[in-house]
Amino acid sequence: MELSDSLFAYLDKSSAITIFVLGLLSIYLFIVLWIYIYRYFSLKSKIVIEEKSLRKLYMGRAKSVDSKSLLFPYLGKVLIPNSAIFSVGKNEAIKSATSGLTALSIIASTSPFIGLFGTVVAILETFSKLGTQSGTSIAIVAPAISEALVATAGGIAVATFAYTFHLILKRKAYELNVLLDSQAELILSQRA
C-alpha cells in the first residue's frame, strides 16, 4: 500500500512533461523486455538445433545438415553443396537472428537523454515555483530536486537493461553464426 500511495502522490505532483517522459520510458522498458524474451528463446532454440546437427556431422552419423537446420532449405536448392549456397543460408539466418538489436541499441542510447529531459523540465518548473515563494530553504528545494531526478534514474535503468540485453543477444547470434560456419566447413571438407 505504501509504495502505491507514494507513487500516486509522486504522479499527482508531477507535471505533464514528467508523466509523459516516465510513460515513454515505461513503453521503452516494455519493448526492451519483449524483444529480449522473444529473441533470446528463439535464438536459444535455433542454437540447440544447430548444435545437434553439428554433433551428428562430427560423429559421422550424417552426411548433411539436419532437416531442422537453418541451412537445410538452401542445400535442397543445389545438386552439389558449395560455399556460395552456405554463405547465402548463413547470411539469411544471421539477418533473422539479429533482428531487434537495432531497436535495443536505439533505446539504450536515447533513454538516458529522455530521462534527462524530464529531469531538466521538472527542475525548471521547481525553480519557477520557488521563485514566486518567499523564504525558500534547502528543506523545500531538496525534495523537489530529488523528485525531478527520478526521470534520469528511470532513463539510466532502461538504458542499462537495453544495452545488457543487446550484448547478450549479439553473443547468441555469434554462437549461431559459428555453428552454421562449422557445419558448412564440415560438409565442404567431405566433398573435397
ZIWOLIN-V76567 format. One record per residue. N is the residue number from 1. RES is the residue in one small letter. D_CENTER is the distance of its C-alpha to the mean C-alpha in Angstrom with 1 decimal. Layout:
[[N RES D_CENTER] [N RES D_CENTER]]
//
This chain:
[[1 m 32.1] [2 e 32.0] [3 l 28.2] [4 s 28.3] [5 d 31.5] [6 s 30.1] [7 l 27.0] [8 f 29.3] [9 a 31.6] [10 y 28.8] [11 l 27.8] [12 d 31.5] [13 k 32.1] [14 s 29.0] [15 s 29.4] [16 a 28.0] [17 i 25.7] [18 t 24.4] [19 i 23.8] [20 f 22.1] [21 v 19.8] [22 l 18.9] [23 g 18.6] [24 l 16.1] [25 l 14.0] [26 s 14.3] [27 i 13.2] [28 y 10.1] [29 l 9.5] [30 f 10.4] [31 i 8.1] [32 v 4.9] [33 l 7.1] [34 w 8.4] [35 i 5.8] [36 y 5.2] [37 i 8.9] [38 y 10.1] [39 r 8.7] [40 y 9.6] [41 f 13.0] [42 s 13.6] [43 l 13.2] [44 k 15.2] [45 s 17.9] [46 k 18.2] [47 i 18.6] [48 v 21.2] [49 i 23.1] [50 e 23.1] [51 e 24.3] [52 k 27.1] [53 s 28.1] [54 l 28.2] [55 r 30.2] [56 k 32.7] [57 l 33.2] [58 y 33.7] [59 m 36.3] [60 g 38.1] [61 r 37.7] [62 a 36.3] [63 k 37.1] [64 s 34.0] [65 v 30.4] [66 d 29.9] [67 s 30.1] [68 k 26.6] [69 s 25.2] [70 l 23.1] [71 l 25.9] [72 f 28.7] [73 p 28.9] [74 y 29.3] [75 l 32.1] [76 g 34.0] [77 k 34.3] [78 v 36.4] [79 l 39.6] [80 i 38.8] [81 p 35.3] [82 n 34.6] [83 s 31.9] [84 a 31.3] [85 i 30.4] [86 f 28.1] [87 s 26.4] [88 v 25.9] [89 g 24.5] [90 k 22.2] [91 n 20.9] [92 e 20.3] [93 a 18.5] [94 i 16.1] [95 k 15.6] [96 s 14.7] [97 a 12.6] [98 t 10.3] [99 s 10.0] [100 g 6.8] [101 l 5.9] [102 t 8.1] [103 a 6.8] [104 l 3.8] [105 s 6.9] [106 i 9.2] [107 i 8.0] [108 a 8.1] [109 s 11.4] [110 t 13.0] [111 s 12.6] [112 p 15.1] [113 f 17.5] [114 i 17.4] [115 g 18.1] [116 l 20.8] [117 f 22.3] [118 g 22.7] [119 t 24.4] [120 v 26.7] [121 v 27.8] [122 a 28.5] [123 i 30.5] [124 l 32.4] [125 e 33.3] [126 t 34.4] [127 f 36.6] [128 s 38.0] [129 k 39.0] [130 l 40.4] [131 g 42.4] [132 t 44.5] [133 q 45.2] [134 s 47.9] [135 g 47.8] [136 t 44.0] [137 s 43.1] [138 i 40.2] [139 a 40.2] [140 i 39.3] [141 v 36.9] [142 a 34.8] [143 p 33.5] [144 a 32.6] [145 i 30.8] [146 s 28.9] [147 e 27.9] [148 a 26.7] [149 l 24.4] [150 v 22.4] [151 a 20.4] [152 t 19.5] [153 a 18.6] [154 g 16.2] [155 g 14.6] [156 i 14.3] [157 a 13.0] [158 v 10.1] [159 a 9.5] [160 t 9.9] [161 f 7.4] [162 a 4.6] [163 y 6.5] [164 t 7.3] [165 f 4.5] [166 h 4.3] [167 l 8.0] [168 i 8.4] [169 l 7.4] [170 k 9.3] [171 r 12.1] [172 k 12.3] [173 a 12.8] [174 y 15.3] [175 e 17.1] [176 l 17.4] [177 n 18.9] [178 v 21.3] [179 l 22.5] [180 l 23.2] [181 d 25.0] [182 s 27.0] [183 q 28.2] [184 a 29.2] [185 e 31.1] [186 l 32.9] [187 i 34.0] [188 l 35.1] [189 s 37.0] [190 q 38.9] [191 r 40.0] [192 a 41.4]]
//
